[in-house]
Amino acid sequence: WLLSGSAGAICWWSGGHSDSIDPDSYKEAKLSSFSSHSDIDDDEGDHHHLPNPDPPQQQRQDDQQRQNSDEESSEEPSKEWDYIRVDGLSILPGLCCPHHDRIQSNGILRAHDFDDMMLRHPTEVGIGIDHNAAFLIDGDDYRVIYPEGDEALMVGSVMLPEEIFSEERKGVPGVWIKEVVMNGKMLSCRLCPREGKIGELLKVPVRVESSVRHMKVAALENPDDGPMRMSYPGFGARSLFGESGVGVGKEEFLEMVRGVTSGVEEGG
């Protein structure tokens, strides 16, 4: 299994719908509220920044409810930035949109902007993953999962039993499959089944067009100027290919993903 969320979900696909030029997502903005004294390999310097790994149920529900209502409750004016298409590793063919049902600081629902992006990239299949859903691939099989039974997390875009999209997130979490039809003039959107064969959903695109200009803007505004400090809570885990010996070697990693791609190739 390859498991991750947000940008970590995008990276396995041909490309993804990204907030990479949101200034709030830039490295310095993320690090600005944390101490700079910790070295990236200092395991003891980060623990006081990490959340409780097993918070009480009520606390988790309260935190999630606040997060779910961020876009509706904020009185701050929307910021001016655009979602962009970023390239992935192309292990899986498709254009992935995480947080598909969320509105971010630019005031734009990602699902709507993703629709526009699909029309600009008409030969790719779109995978829109709601904020509280996951698209799990195991060999040739896939499953759509979400935290059933946890009321605070049962928030998403899927209205049942009609299987229609809810902009207000009045349904349950889910995954949407999008394809451009009618010679590029119309976008087809359907709810992804809860489980099935990956080859039945995906297809290899005729062509993949990178958003070179946007990628250059992102690189200039948020440069890769060295490793992140361990004081940033998102870096409590070591790199997959880390030098510490606990990571997975490159060849072992490539062997892990061969089973995933074979199902798409066989399914067409």
BELFEN-V597211 format. One record per residue. N is the residue number from 1. RES is the residue in three letters. BURIAL is 1 if it has 24 or more other C-alpha atoms within 12 Angstrom, else 0. D_FIRST is the distance of its C-alpha to the first C-alpha in Angstrom with 2 decimals. Layout:
# BELFEN-V597211
[[N/RES/BURIAL/D_FIRST] [N/RES/BURIAL/D_FIRST]]
This chain:
# BELFEN-V597211
[[1/TRP/0/0.00] [2/LEU/1/3.81] [3/LEU/0/6.12] [4/SER/0/9.83] [5/GLY/0/13.06] [6/SER/1/16.25] [7/ALA/1/16.55] [8/GLY/0/13.02] [9/ALA/1/12.09] [10/ILE/1/14.87] [11/CYS/1/14.09] [12/TRP/1/11.60] [13/TRP/1/14.40] [14/SER/1/17.92] [15/GLY/1/19.24] [16/GLY/1/19.51] [17/HIS/1/22.16] [18/SER/1/22.77] [19/ASP/1/25.26] [20/SER/1/25.56] [21/ILE/1/29.35] [22/ASP/1/29.77] [23/PRO/1/31.95] [24/ASP/0/30.54] [25/SER/0/27.14] [26/TYR/0/28.78] [27/LYS/1/28.27] [28/GLU/0/31.82] [29/ALA/0/31.78] [30/LYS/0/28.70] [31/LEU/1/30.36] [32/SER/0/33.87] [33/SER/0/33.90] [34/PHE/0/32.55] [35/SER/0/34.41] [36/SER/0/34.37] [37/HIS/0/35.36] [38/SER/1/31.98] [39/ASP/0/30.63] [40/ILE/1/26.99] [41/ASP/0/26.60] [42/ASP/0/28.70] [43/ASP/0/26.49] [44/GLU/0/29.45] [45/GLY/0/30.49] [46/ASP/1/27.77] [47/HIS/0/27.59] [48/HIS/0/30.42] [49/HIS/0/28.60] [50/LEU/0/25.44] [51/PRO/0/25.48] [52/ASN/0/25.85] [53/PRO/0/22.38] [54/ASP/0/23.65] [55/PRO/0/26.40] [56/PRO/0/28.57] [57/GLN/0/27.60] [58/GLN/0/30.58] [59/GLN/0/29.82] [60/ARG/0/26.27] [61/GLN/0/27.83] [62/ASP/0/30.60] [63/ASP/0/28.34] [64/GLN/0/26.18] [65/GLN/0/29.38] [66/ARG/0/30.82] [67/GLN/0/27.77] [68/ASN/1/27.82] [69/SER/0/31.51] [70/ASP/0/31.53] [71/GLU/1/32.21] [72/GLU/0/34.94] [73/SER/0/36.70] [74/SER/0/36.90] [75/GLU/0/40.44] [76/GLU/0/39.63] [77/PRO/0/40.26] [78/SER/0/37.39] [79/LYS/0/36.60] [80/GLU/0/36.93] [81/TRP/0/33.76] [82/ASP/1/31.66] [83/TYR/1/28.02] [84/ILE/1/27.07] [85/ARG/1/24.77] [86/VAL/1/22.71] [87/ASP/1/21.05] [88/GLY/1/17.35] [89/LEU/0/15.76] [90/SER/1/16.09] [91/ILE/1/12.85] [92/LEU/1/13.10] [93/PRO/1/16.73] [94/GLY/1/17.82] [95/LEU/1/19.24] [96/CYS/1/17.23] [97/CYS/1/19.30] [98/PRO/1/17.95] [99/HIS/1/20.58] [100/HIS/1/21.98] [101/ASP/1/24.53] [102/ARG/1/25.80] [103/ILE/1/28.98] [104/GLN/1/29.01] [105/SER/1/32.04] [106/ASN/1/33.34] [107/GLY/1/33.96] [108/ILE/1/32.03] [109/LEU/1/29.56] [110/ARG/1/26.39] [111/ALA/1/26.23] [112/HIS/1/29.72] [113/ASP/1/29.21] [114/PHE/1/26.03] [115/ASP/1/28.29] [116/ASP/1/30.72] [117/MET/1/28.12] [118/MET/1/26.96] [119/LEU/1/30.62] [120/ARG/1/30.78] [121/HIS/1/27.77] [122/PRO/1/28.60] [123/THR/1/26.63] [124/GLU/1/23.15] [125/VAL/1/21.26] [126/GLY/1/20.71] [127/ILE/1/17.84] [128/GLY/1/19.41] [129/ILE/1/17.24] [130/ASP/1/19.58] [131/HIS/1/19.68] [132/ASN/1/18.73] [133/ALA/1/16.13] [134/ALA/1/12.41] [135/PHE/1/10.94] [136/LEU/1/7.66] [137/ILE/1/6.58] [138/ASP/1/5.79] [139/GLY/1/8.00] [140/ASP/1/11.27] [141/ASP/1/10.88] [142/TYR/1/10.45] [143/ARG/1/11.72] [144/VAL/1/13.72] [145/ILE/1/13.93] [146/TYR/1/16.51] [147/PRO/0/18.39] [148/GLU/0/20.89] [149/GLY/0/23.89] [150/ASP/0/23.94] [151/GLU/0/26.81] [152/ALA/1/26.44] [153/LEU/1/22.93] [154/MET/1/23.80] [155/VAL/1/25.09] [156/GLY/1/24.15] [157/SER/1/25.61] [158/VAL/1/25.44] [159/MET/0/28.84] [160/LEU/0/28.88] [161/PRO/0/30.21] [162/GLU/0/31.36] [163/GLU/0/27.89] [164/ILE/1/29.53] [165/PHE/1/28.50] [166/SER/1/30.01] [167/GLU/1/30.81] [168/GLU/0/31.86] [169/ARG/1/28.54] [170/LYS/0/30.42] [171/GLY/1/27.67] [172/VAL/1/24.22] [173/PRO/1/20.96] [174/GLY/1/19.41] [175/VAL/1/18.16] [176/TRP/1/20.81] [177/ILE/1/20.94] [178/LYS/1/23.75] [179/GLU/1/25.64] [180/VAL/1/29.02] [181/VAL/0/31.60] [182/MET/0/35.39] [183/ASN/0/35.55] [184/GLY/0/33.87] [185/LYS/0/36.10] [186/MET/0/33.93] [187/LEU/1/30.45] [188/SER/0/28.84] [189/CYS/1/26.56] [190/ARG/0/25.05] [191/LEU/1/22.83] [192/CYS/1/19.42] [193/PRO/0/19.31] [194/ARG/0/17.24] [195/GLU/0/15.32] [196/GLY/0/15.77] [197/LYS/1/15.00] [198/ILE/1/13.55] [199/GLY/1/16.54] [200/GLU/0/18.91] [201/LEU/1/18.12] [202/LEU/1/17.76] [203/LYS/1/20.31] [204/VAL/1/21.00] [205/PRO/1/23.55] [206/VAL/0/27.06] [207/ARG/0/27.11] [208/VAL/1/25.33] [209/GLU/1/27.80] [210/SER/0/27.02] [211/SER/0/28.93] [212/VAL/0/30.64] [213/ARG/0/33.24] [214/HIS/1/30.92] [215/MET/0/28.71] [216/LYS/0/31.96] [217/VAL/0/33.02] [218/ALA/1/29.81] [219/ALA/0/30.20] [220/LEU/0/33.84] [221/GLU/0/33.53] [222/ASN/0/30.50] [223/PRO/0/30.81] [224/ASP/0/28.45] [225/ASP/0/31.11] [226/GLY/0/29.32] [227/PRO/0/26.64] [228/MET/1/26.31] [229/ARG/1/28.11] [230/MET/1/26.43] [231/SER/1/28.62] [232/TYR/1/26.31] [233/PRO/1/24.15] [234/GLY/0/21.03] [235/PHE/1/21.07] [236/GLY/1/20.88] [237/ALA/0/17.88] [238/ARG/0/18.29] [239/SER/0/16.96] [240/LEU/0/13.89] [241/PHE/0/16.64] [242/GLY/0/19.27] [243/GLU/0/22.47] [244/SER/0/22.54] [245/GLY/0/20.76] [246/VAL/0/17.89] [247/GLY/0/15.65] [248/VAL/0/13.58] [249/GLY/0/15.92] [250/LYS/0/15.83] [251/GLU/0/15.97] [252/GLU/0/13.21] [253/PHE/0/10.94] [254/LEU/0/12.28] [255/GLU/0/11.76] [256/MET/0/7.96] [257/VAL/1/8.17] [258/ARG/0/11.07] [259/GLY/0/9.59] [260/VAL/1/8.31] [261/THR/1/11.84] [262/SER/1/13.76] [263/GLY/1/13.52] [264/VAL/1/15.12] [265/GLU/1/17.69] [266/GLU/0/18.77] [267/GLY/0/19.02] [268/GLY/0/21.10]]
